Amino acid sequence: MILMDNVIREGHPTLRARAKELTFPLSKEDKQLGQDLMEFLINSQDPELSEKYDLRSGIGIAAPQVNESKRIFALHLPDDSDNPLSFVAVNPKIVSHSVEKTYLTNGEGCLSVDRNVDGFVPRHARITVKFFTLDGEEKKMRLKGLQAILFQHELDHLNGVMFYDHINESNPFAEVPNSQPIVNN
């Protein structure tokens, strides 16, 4: 079981490295890694388990965050109204994206960042993505809004990019042209 002690924090070199593509069929270890990432997210959102194991709640986690430089992440966003999102993505890619941008009005957070980082993080408002499941099945889907932001945040981890790299340094709350902000709490 992944615990917060297993999550590496900003400054660790693995978070700035480009993660390696995985080959299919996946090894037993890589399949287990994907399952463990999803289990962490589900446990972190369960009030009893998160308190028992002192887990910070998360909706996405990438393998580099547990010091595994591999192109795999898990997303678990069960509360997005009638459109829940929950899957493990292997070798994910964005195949197309909108010109229109979006961002969370209260900024983004990260399990690997133990501080608040103020500022808007511009992302593509709509994306079409491809990835493989743990069993090697190719999936293609369109994401928008919070789901698109979440996918892009985790994909950044596979490329050695942190969310705050996107924030305008001189004016963190600068208006983002051609964007649709998402109010988050």
C-alpha positions as CSV (number, residue, x, y, z in Angstrom):
1,M,0.0,0.0,0.0
2,I,1.3,3.4,-1.0
3,L,1.5,5.9,2.0
4,M,2.5,9.5,2.1
5,D,6.0,8.5,3.1
6,N,6.3,6.8,-0.3
7,V,5.4,10.1,-2.2
8,I,8.6,12.0,-3.0
9,R,8.5,15.8,-2.7
10,E,9.6,18.7,-4.9
11,G,13.3,18.9,-5.2
12,H,13.7,15.1,-5.8
13,P,15.4,14.5,-9.2
14,T,12.9,11.9,-10.3
15,L,10.2,14.6,-10.4
16,R,12.3,16.4,-13.1
17,A,13.2,13.5,-15.3
18,R,11.3,12.3,-18.4
19,A,9.7,9.0,-17.5
20,K,10.3,5.9,-19.6
21,E,7.7,4.3,-21.9
22,L,6.5,0.9,-20.8
23,T,6.3,-2.1,-23.1
24,F,3.5,-4.7,-23.3
25,P,2.7,-7.1,-22.0
26,L,3.4,-5.2,-18.7
27,S,5.5,-6.9,-16.1
28,K,3.8,-8.1,-13.0
29,E,5.6,-5.2,-11.1
30,D,4.3,-2.6,-13.5
31,K,0.7,-3.9,-13.4
32,Q,1.0,-3.9,-9.6
33,L,2.3,-0.3,-9.6
34,G,-0.8,0.8,-11.6
35,Q,-3.1,-1.0,-9.2
36,D,-1.2,0.5,-6.2
37,L,-1.5,4.1,-7.6
38,M,-5.3,3.6,-8.0
39,E,-5.6,2.1,-4.6
40,F,-3.9,5.1,-3.1
41,L,-6.3,7.5,-4.7
42,I,-9.4,5.5,-3.6
43,N,-8.0,5.2,0.0
44,S,-7.0,8.9,0.1
45,Q,-10.6,9.9,-0.6
46,D,-12.1,7.6,2.0
47,P,-12.4,9.7,5.3
48,E,-11.7,6.7,7.6
49,L,-8.7,5.3,5.7
50,S,-7.2,8.7,5.0
51,E,-7.3,9.5,8.7
52,K,-6.1,6.0,9.7
53,Y,-3.1,6.1,7.4
54,D,-2.6,9.9,7.4
55,L,-3.1,10.2,3.6
56,R,-3.6,13.5,1.8
57,S,-6.6,13.4,-0.5
58,G,-5.7,13.1,-4.2
59,I,-7.5,12.8,-7.5
60,G,-4.4,11.9,-9.5
61,I,-1.0,10.4,-8.9
62,A,1.8,9.5,-11.3
63,A,4.5,6.8,-11.0
64,P,7.3,9.4,-10.8
65,Q,5.7,10.7,-7.6
66,V,6.5,7.3,-5.9
67,N,10.0,7.4,-7.4
68,E,9.2,5.1,-10.3
69,S,10.3,6.9,-13.5
70,K,7.7,5.1,-15.7
71,R,4.9,6.5,-18.0
72,I,1.9,5.5,-15.9
73,F,-0.6,7.4,-13.8
74,A,-3.9,6.9,-12.1
75,L,-6.9,9.3,-12.1
76,H,-9.8,8.9,-9.7
77,L,-12.4,11.7,-9.8
78,P,-15.7,10.1,-8.7
79,D,-17.5,13.3,-7.8
80,D,-17.6,15.0,-11.1
81,S,-21.4,15.1,-11.2
82,D,-22.8,12.3,-13.5
83,N,-19.5,11.9,-15.3
84,P,-17.0,10.2,-13.0
85,L,-13.5,9.5,-14.2
86,S,-11.4,6.7,-12.9
87,F,-8.6,4.8,-14.8
88,V,-5.0,3.9,-14.9
89,A,-3.2,5.3,-18.0
90,V,-0.1,3.7,-19.4
91,N,2.0,5.6,-22.0
92,P,-0.6,8.4,-22.2
93,K,-0.6,11.1,-24.9
94,I,-2.6,14.1,-25.9
95,V,-3.4,13.7,-29.6
96,S,-5.3,17.0,-30.0
97,H,-6.3,20.0,-27.9
98,S,-8.4,23.1,-28.0
99,V,-6.9,26.6,-28.5
100,E,-9.1,27.7,-25.7
101,K,-7.5,27.5,-22.3
102,T,-8.9,26.9,-18.8
103,Y,-7.6,27.1,-15.3
104,L,-8.7,26.6,-11.7
105,T,-9.4,29.9,-10.0
106,N,-7.9,28.7,-6.7
107,G,-4.9,27.1,-8.5
108,E,-3.7,23.6,-8.5
109,G,-2.2,21.4,-5.7
110,C,0.0,18.4,-5.8
111,L,0.8,15.5,-3.5
112,S,4.5,16.1,-4.1
113,V,4.2,19.8,-3.1
114,D,3.8,20.5,0.6
115,R,3.1,24.2,0.2
116,N,0.5,26.4,-1.3
117,V,1.6,27.9,-4.7
118,D,-0.6,30.7,-5.7
119,G,-1.4,31.5,-9.3
120,F,-3.3,30.4,-12.4
121,V,-2.1,27.3,-14.2
122,P,-3.2,27.6,-17.8
123,R,-4.3,24.3,-19.4
124,H,-6.0,23.3,-22.6
125,A,-9.8,23.4,-22.0
126,R,-10.5,20.3,-24.1
127,I,-8.2,17.5,-25.1
128,T,-8.4,14.2,-26.9
129,V,-6.1,11.6,-25.3
130,K,-4.9,8.1,-26.0
131,F,-3.5,5.6,-23.5
132,F,-3.3,2.0,-22.7
133,T,-5.0,0.1,-19.9
134,L,-3.0,-2.2,-17.6
135,D,-4.1,-5.1,-19.9
136,G,-2.7,-3.3,-23.0
137,E,-6.1,-2.2,-24.4
138,E,-5.8,1.2,-26.3
139,K,-8.3,3.8,-25.2
140,K,-9.1,7.2,-26.8
141,M,-11.3,9.8,-25.0
142,R,-12.2,13.4,-25.0
143,L,-11.8,15.3,-21.8
144,K,-12.8,18.8,-20.8
145,G,-12.8,21.1,-17.8
146,L,-11.5,19.6,-14.5
147,Q,-10.9,16.2,-16.2
148,A,-8.7,17.8,-18.9
149,I,-6.8,19.7,-16.2
150,L,-6.3,16.6,-14.2
151,F,-5.0,14.6,-17.2
152,Q,-2.6,17.4,-18.2
153,H,-1.3,17.7,-14.6
154,E,-0.4,14.0,-14.3
155,L,1.0,13.9,-17.9
156,D,3.3,16.8,-16.9
157,H,4.7,14.6,-14.1
158,L,5.7,12.0,-16.7
159,N,7.6,14.8,-18.6
160,G,9.4,16.2,-15.5
161,V,7.2,19.3,-15.3
162,M,5.6,20.6,-12.1
163,F,2.3,22.5,-12.2
164,Y,3.9,25.7,-11.0
165,D,6.2,25.8,-14.0
166,H,3.1,27.1,-15.9
167,I,2.4,30.0,-13.6
168,N,3.3,33.5,-14.8
169,E,6.2,34.3,-12.4
170,S,5.9,38.1,-12.7
171,N,2.1,38.1,-12.3
172,P,0.7,34.8,-11.0
173,F,-2.9,35.9,-11.3
174,A,-2.5,37.5,-14.8
175,E,-5.6,37.1,-16.9
176,V,-5.3,34.1,-19.2
177,P,-6.3,35.1,-22.7
178,N,-9.0,33.0,-24.5
179,S,-9.8,31.0,-21.4
180,Q,-12.7,29.7,-19.4
181,P,-11.9,29.7,-15.7
182,I,-13.2,26.9,-13.4
183,V,-14.2,27.9,-9.9
184,N,-12.8,25.4,-7.4
185,N,-12.9,25.3,-3.6
